Amino acid sequence: MPKYILITGQSPDLAQAEIWSVFHKQAKNLEFHSNYCLLELDLEADQIISILGGAIKVAEYLTSFDNLNQLTADWWAKNLTKKNNKINFGFSIYGGQNKKYLSIKKIALAVKKELSAQGYKSRLVTSQELELSSVVVKKNNLLGNELLIIPASDKYIIGLTKAVQDFEDYAERDMNRPGRDDRSGMLPPKVAKMMINLLGTENKGILLDPFCGSGTVLQEAVILGYKKLLGTDKSAKAIEDSQKNLTWLKKQYPYSFEAKIIKAEAENLSKYLSPHSVDYLVSEPFMGSATEIMKKNNFNYFYDLSQELAGLYFYSFQEFYKILKPQAKIIFVFPIFNVQNTQIDTLDIKRIEKIGFKNICLPINFQSAKNGQIVYQRPQQKVSRQITIWEKI
């Protein structure tokens, strides 16, 4: 069974939760670290990267060294992928080992001489950063020839990058779809994909997004293989955008699916959907006006907003209970407002559990978590996403 190194992106907690949810039943020796994980998995690297939204690189594990003196030009050259007489190669150091960069680059230059002696033309690809981006790796044909060097507690883990995240495909689904609404806030497709993957590998049955907006969750569910989709929103523009985007998706991608989009408030879902008819629910709900949030820095404004939203979510969960099947899972975002050095929550776990839901905490030690929940956030962002997992009892 192949052993892989999965490099996680800007949201390592969410990425690791996704990896665990999707692969923990079939992977062996699954280990999580601050910005990467190790696992043995009977899949190709391309398959792994296509499933996950949070892994930016998948590398084949080669070996581990006690110290970098064991990394020689001869060993490095032997492990490069040689498809023709021209070889582009490079390296990335994860873990902030700035002092090691020049010594490794010196070895890389010796690799060039070694390859030349073997009759190969070669080019060493470098950047101003310690880590080559997925864009650099792909555009410089470095797949199979980017050496990953990861310092662990008492060793260095070494691998070769075999697949990188398809940034062009994500950009296509984000920027080039016809229906967008920047004013209401935009859920990135990668984050939507990670949220859906928190359900696990089951992608049969009906998936609902009750705050569907422009349909990002629905489109990523299609990419992951879901065939039956429901979207609801109280905004007529959101319904129009979702419909346009899903029609566009059918033309752009070879996926077969059925989607029903309904104008409805989340607090009144049971008027439109049959009892016990939905298998999965994944949603980033309305979290306030994005334009207003950007303007405001007033504690009272965000406190009042948090109370209003907490009520909306509670009444929505009451409706979710009516239309979900027993043991149905929910992935739901609760915003945290960061204002004046204070965090203002919208999640009340006990209140929602009283409706008839069980809150699920994954068995992972997250770097950034709140009450055992996954927190997705960017530096200096006013709104953090607290991503929760629930099961209907």
Secondary structure as UniProt FT lines:
FT   STRAND          3..8
FT   HELIX           12..23
FT   TURN            24..26
FT   STRAND          28..32
FT   STRAND          36..40
FT   HELIX           45..51
FT   STRAND          55..65
FT   HELIX           68..70
FT   HELIX           73..79
FT   STRAND          86..93
FT   HELIX           98..117
FT   TURN            118..119
FT   STRAND          121..125
FT   HELIX           134..139
FT   TURN            140..141
FT   TURN            143..145
FT   STRAND          146..151
FT   STRAND          156..164
FT   HELIX           167..175
FT   HELIX           182..184
FT   HELIX           189..197
FT   TURN            198..199
FT   STRAND          206..209
FT   TURN            210..211
FT   TURN            213..214
FT   HELIX           216..223
FT   TURN            224..225
FT   STRAND          228..233
FT   HELIX           236..252
FT   STRAND          258..263
FT   HELIX           266..271
FT   TURN            275..276
FT   STRAND          278..283
FT   HELIX           290..295
FT   HELIX           299..323
FT   STRAND          324..339
FT   TURN            340..341
FT   STRAND          342..344
FT   HELIX           349..353
FT   TURN            354..356
FT   STRAND          357..360
FT   STRAND          369..370
FT   TURN            371..372
FT   STRAND          373..376
FT   TURN            379..380
FT   STRAND          383..392
//
